Amino acid sequence: MALKINPLDDRVVVTPLEAEERTAGGVILPDSAQEKPAQGKVVATGPGRMLDTGDRAKPAVKKGDVVVYGKYSGTDVKVEGKEYKILRESEILAKFA
């Protein structure tokens, strides 16, 4: 099924990974105590940031990459019952190798 969100410029659409439900010691956390996830999987990227020369900068991430972003970065959206986060590429802190 095709994604119904097409990011523009240097924006990236990410599906957040699930929050941890247990601590390292095995204690189960209620929903209210779970930290907001700061990792996600890239599902779509825009064409890249427009440079002064009129060319586009190639995005540093691609579909399928797992990335780390700021806890309160981006915009949360819900499309057809599924949660997504739309970020600028500059809000992505790292990607897993």
C-alpha positions as CSV (number, residue, x, y, z in Angstrom):
1,M,0.0,0.0,0.0
2,A,1.4,3.4,-1.0
3,L,2.0,6.0,1.7
4,K,-0.4,8.9,1.4
5,I,2.1,11.4,2.7
6,N,4.6,13.0,0.3
7,P,7.2,15.0,2.2
8,L,8.4,18.2,0.6
9,D,12.0,19.6,0.4
10,D,14.2,18.3,3.3
11,R,11.4,16.7,5.3
12,V,11.3,13.1,6.3
13,V,8.4,10.9,7.4
14,V,9.2,8.5,10.3
15,T,7.1,5.8,12.1
16,P,8.1,6.1,15.7
17,L,9.3,2.9,17.3
18,E,7.4,1.6,20.3
19,A,8.2,2.9,23.8
20,E,9.8,0.5,26.2
21,E,7.2,-1.3,28.4
22,R,9.7,-2.7,30.9
23,T,12.7,-1.3,32.7
24,A,16.1,-3.1,32.5
25,G,15.2,-4.7,35.9
26,G,11.9,-6.1,34.5
27,V,9.5,-3.6,36.1
28,I,6.4,-3.1,33.8
29,L,5.8,0.6,33.1
30,P,2.3,2.0,32.8
31,D,1.5,4.1,29.7
32,S,1.8,7.4,31.6
33,A,5.3,6.5,32.8
34,Q,6.7,5.4,29.4
35,E,9.1,7.8,27.8
36,K,8.2,9.3,24.4
37,P,10.2,7.3,21.8
38,A,13.0,9.2,20.1
39,Q,13.8,6.6,17.5
40,G,11.9,5.7,14.3
41,K,12.1,4.1,10.9
42,V,12.1,6.3,7.8
43,V,9.2,5.6,5.5
44,A,9.6,8.5,3.0
45,T,11.9,11.4,2.2
46,G,11.5,14.6,0.3
47,P,13.6,15.4,-2.7
48,G,16.1,17.3,-0.7
49,R,16.8,20.9,0.4
50,M,17.0,23.5,-2.4
51,L,20.5,25.0,-2.7
52,D,21.3,28.6,-3.7
53,T,22.5,27.2,-7.1
54,G,19.0,25.8,-7.8
55,D,20.1,22.2,-7.3
56,R,18.8,19.9,-4.6
57,A,21.0,18.5,-1.8
58,K,20.6,14.7,-1.7
59,P,19.0,13.6,1.6
60,A,21.4,11.8,4.0
61,V,18.8,9.3,5.0
62,K,16.7,6.9,2.9
63,K,13.6,4.7,3.3
64,G,14.2,1.9,5.8
65,D,16.9,3.7,7.9
66,V,16.4,3.7,11.6
67,V,17.1,7.2,13.0
68,V,17.4,9.0,16.3
69,Y,15.7,12.4,16.7
70,G,15.1,15.0,19.4
71,K,12.4,14.0,21.9
72,Y,10.1,16.9,21.0
73,S,11.2,17.3,17.4
74,G,8.9,17.3,14.4
75,T,5.1,17.2,14.0
76,D,3.0,14.2,14.9
77,V,0.3,13.3,12.4
78,K,-2.2,10.4,12.1
79,V,-3.1,9.1,8.7
80,E,-5.6,6.3,8.3
81,G,-5.2,5.4,12.0
82,K,-1.4,5.1,11.9
83,E,1.0,7.5,13.7
84,Y,3.7,9.3,11.8
85,K,6.2,12.0,12.6
86,I,7.3,14.6,10.0
87,L,10.8,16.0,10.7
88,R,13.2,18.3,8.9
89,E,16.3,16.4,8.0
90,S,18.3,18.7,10.3
91,E,16.2,17.5,13.3
92,I,17.6,13.9,12.8
93,L,20.5,13.4,15.2
94,A,21.9,10.1,14.0
95,K,21.1,7.0,12.0
96,F,21.9,3.4,12.9
97,A,24.5,1.6,10.7
